[in-house]
Amino acid sequence: YTAFAIARSKLTQRIRSKAFACLLRQEVAYFDQSENSSGAICTRLSSDASAIQEMAGTRLGAFCEALSITFFGLLLGCLISWQLTLIVVGPLFILTIVTYGDVRVRLWANQQSNEIVERASPVKLGFS
């Protein structure tokens, strides 16, 4: 998984720098909108890159490994005993549905958390 970790860190650094460069090229009116406050921008910069960093690292390697093991296991099972393979596919289907529901709930909770942090951390810039 070392190659995935190296690729993850390089990808995250590149995404953060490109996103920040895009923010610097925006017009001043862009920052006057309430959804583009300093807190929202900081949260977006940190959460977007962190989400990609989470997915592109060892999690991607584990996902590829699990997918290939499942595919070749089912293929081998079909060659040896298709009846036993059908028995295994039932719980695998249920597990897939439950995992999908878990991912949806986690994404929703993460989105709610990001919105709360975004509202709670506006940086007030006052010039006197």
N, C-alpha and C positions, 0 to 999 in steps of 0.2 A: 503493500500500500504506500510505499515511500514515493513512488512516481506520482500517485494521485495527490499526495500532500504537497509536493513541490509545485505541481500544476495548479493546485488550489491557491497557494499563496501568490503565485505570479498572476493568476487570473483575477484574484481579488484586488491586488495592487493596481492592475491595469484598469479595472472597472471603476475603482474609486477615483483614480486620477482623471479618467475621461469624463466621469460624471461631474467632478468638480470643475473641469475645464469648460464643460457645457454650461454650468451655472454661471461661470464668470463671463460668458458671452451673452447672457441674457440682458435685455433692456431693463432700465430702472423700474418701469411700470410693472414688470413681472414680480418684483419683490413687494409691491404695494398690495397685492392680492392677499387675502387672509389665509388661503391654503398654501401660500408660499412664504410664510413667516420664517424667521430664523430658526425657531424650534422645529417647524415642519421640515425645513431643508436639512437640518442636522440629523433629525430622525431618519429621513429618507436616505441620506448618504450612508448612515451607519447600518440601517436595517436591510437595504437592498444588497449591499456588498456582503453583509453577514449571511443573508439567505443563500446567496450563491456560494459563499465559502462553505457553508454547511453541506450543501448538496454536492459540490464538486470534489470533496475530499474523500475520506475513507468510506463515507456513506455510498458514494457512487461505485467504489470498488466492491463493497459488500453487496450492493444491488446487482451488479453485473455477475458476481459469483453466484448469488442465489438464483438468478434467472437462468444462468447456464446449467446449474445443477438440476433445477426443476425440469428444464427442457430435456436434457439428456436422460434424466431419470425416467420421465414419462415415455420417452422414445424407447429406452431399453425395456421398460415395463410392458409396452405394447408388443415388442418383439418376443418377450418371454411369455407373458400371460395377459391378454387383453382384458379378461374378466377382473383380475386383481387391479389392473390399472384403472378401470372404471370405479372400483371401490375407493381408490385413493383420490380420484378426481373430485368426488363429492365433498369431502372435508376441505380439500384445497380450494374449491370454489367458495365455500362458506368463509374460509379464512381470508380470501381475497376481498370479499364484501365487507367483512368486519374491519380489515386493515384500511380499506378505502374510507369507511365511516370515521375511523380514528384520525386519519390524515385530515379529513374535512374539519373535524372538531378542533384539531390542533391549529390549523390554518386560521379558523375563525377566531380562536382565542388569541393567537398572535396578532391578528389584525386589530382586535379590540385593544390589546395591550399597547400596540404602536400608536393608536389614536389617543389613548389616555396620556402616554408620554409626550406626544406631540402637543397636546393642549396644555400640559403641565410645565413645559420647558421653553416658553418663549423668552428670548433674551431681549430686554428692553434697551434700546439705544437712545440715550438722551444726550443732547448737546446743549450745554448752557453757556 
